[in-house]
Amino acid sequence: MNSTQDNFPEPEGAGGGDSASVSPSQSTDLPVIPATALPDGRLASSENQPTSELAFQQDESSMSLISEESSPMELAAWGLKRFAEQKKIITTSFGMEGCAMIDMFSKAIEQNDLPKLQVAWIDTGFFFPETLQLRDKLEAKYTNIEFIRWATEVSVEQQKETYGNELWKNNPNLCCNIRKVVPMKKNIGGFDIWITGLRRNQTEARAQTPILAWDWRYQLLKFCPLVSWTRPQVWQYVQRNEVPFNQLHLQNFPSVSCFHCTRAVPGSTPDSDARGGRWEGKDKDECGLHFSI
């Protein structure tokens, strides 16, 4: 497996008390994050912190609590209010998790009379037509969300001329880096909070994903409100709330990315967790946005 869990590396010179992420399996020392920690992201641990709570201190007289038991909807509303003064961005490739998360944040914005939130999608140049159709549906439905496009400066033709016609096949890690990671690094720098749809049971590398942690690679706080949910829970939410989703999920595609590297998985359904249709035949299950490859 090429995926590694070094997306939250310990900075040089940092001691054990400066850990920037918290494993869901830990029963003690969950982080207290003062507002003053935002500029450098260092999380101060607390030996007396309740085992099931993540406490985020706003001032001496006010404490706002969330926990592992908080629903993604509660986390979405909390995050928008807690980080109201910080610049926030959701990133998505229009997978089912991203669609559900967009719906949750849109509802939280409406219910709390909050300003628009930006959602960035990284255009690889290799999206299925169904994915682009889904983008249009989401943009039409969620008017309090601003959709912005990020893309590499390397065109499909330039990539073909430089690396050959099938870089995605011959060196998929390099292809992912050019078409996803580079534009991510170029554009994410102006934001303070990165909101993603990662779930812990998607892959082995994601199993220890915390709800909130400092991301040392991109130098911002990474917020993952869906981490504790299963794929059936996401699918149930999408159905109950009439959230637009990629129609390829109804055609045995549990996960949808670039058309070169995504295949149908026979027997799969929209609530399947399998990622076997991604990078078929390759020792790879991450594109590099969240974990080094």
PyMOL commands that set and color helices and strands:
alter all, ss='L'
color gray80, all
select helices_A, chain A and resi 16-18+35-37+72-82+96-111+129-141+156-163+167-170+172-188+204-206+231-240+247-251
alter helices_A, ss='H'
color red, helices_A
select strands_A, chain A and resi 31-32+44-45+53-59+62-67+88-91+117-123+145-151+193-195+212-215+220-223
alter strands_A, ss='S'
color yellow, strands_A
deselect
rebuild
show_as cartoon
